[in-house]
Structures are given as C-alpha cells and as structure tokens.
C-alpha cells in the first residue's frame, strides 16, 4: 500500500504542476509529458521536470527570474523553492555545463563516484549483500492457498 501512496502522490503533484503551468500560459509538449513551452516576448521558454525538480530555459534571464518568482509564490506553502543561476547546474545527478554557446556538456562523474564509493564501503568491505533472496525465490508452492479474486 505504501508504494501505491507514493505513486498516487507523485501523480497528484504532476497533475497540479501541469494545471498550474497551463494556467500560467504553458502548453504541454506533445512528445514529452514532462516538458512544457510558452512564448515569452517572442522567444520560447521551456520547462522540463522530473517529479518536483524543474529546469527552465529562456534567452532572457529576467524572464526566468519572473517565472521563478511565480513558482516560489505558487509552491511556497508546499516546500522551499531553491534555484541556481549561471552556466553550470547540478540536476538529477547530472552536471549540466552550458559554458560554450550553443552546446551543453552533460557529466555524471561525481554521481558515479559517489555510487561506487558507497558500494565499496557498504557491500564489498562488509563482505556480504543484504537481500531477501533465498533458494526458493523462483519455486512455486503448489500447496499454497490461492489469492482472493
């Protein structure tokens, strides 16, 4: 049941975010349900998101600031809204580097290093992996009671 609640809450937030963005003038991208676009002063503003992590882009930083203010006002009752500005951003474990005009470099070196160090510390150095797996994992007990319809 806990997983159901997690899925339900994620879907409810998705629907709220999408509804709020649409009321703010964004249109959902027909190819990706987590991307929305809006024309601002003749230039496209794009918002992409994963759960509650948003990434916004527009040629004019002041228009991004205006959008950020709207996000803060809309969601401050739910949680603190944090933002970063500049050419380099950490987003969902990725380092997005926009230092060179017209291109982006995506790197996950820090994320992977942290994962490997955690694996080495927690698994290899302790000598065993915690798991619920047993030899009977893929065996079917024909005598077990059938589930209710």
Secondary structure, DSSP 4 states (H G I P E B T S, - for coil): -HHHHHHHHHHHHHHHHHHHHHHTT-EE-TT-TTEEEEEETTEEEEEEEETTEEEEE-S-HHHHHHHHHHHHHHHTTTS------SSEEEETTEEEE--STT--EEE-HHHHHHHHHHHIIIIITTT-------TTTT---TTSPPPP-
